[in-house]
């Protein structure tokens, strides 16, 4: 086969390379055909190493504030970004869109060509597990057929955000599906007055009207179940990540296929799956 017909190798930099997820990402990239790990960057490392190494895609598993700086840097240097960092709610997504649309969003760059931002692709995935993506889709498909829907998400106690990005995105998808179907409000007779015996937080946190209950427990990795109920029946859709290796196929897919996405921000791995 001629060189022109051979699969192009995508050069990848990893931000947060020394962390647990970062180390797993580095191994996955090194082992994946069609990808080449060209830079491993962590705290106190110069991000320009990614540019000098010719990185085309950067994977970020750092911290929300640091991630915004890294996105700004990559946008100013024409590097696409695959984001796995937690905490990217609607407000932070809006920051990313504004940054890519023609400014650094106050996060600064490196003095590179700001025009690159308009052509940069940023993929933010609440969950890189293929199974988790399917769980969210299944829950949204089932939600209009049941009177009640609640979400329980369970993670290790080192996780910084609650509820998880996966649970938040699931609630959004469930609410969208129910609204599109014209579903009635979900029943809940819990009193929320000053005379109510219910403790604050006992009903979880509501996202678009869908209750989410967060558990943080040593020994867990990442787990979520969506409970759906109507008179006489219940349905539970559950997904368990038992090892961080479960996220790696999605990360690899993001690195390989981000170039097929439109410029700007894309939320969710679904965009790269034939669902």
Helices and strands as residue ranges (DSSP letters): G 3-5, E 10-15, H 20-31, E 35-41, H 48-52, E 57-60, H 64-76, E 80-83, H 90-102, G 114-119, E 121-124, H 130-143, E 148-155, H 165-181, E 205-207, E 210-216, E 222-230, E 233-241, G 244-247, H 248-257, G 258-260, E 264-267, G 269-272
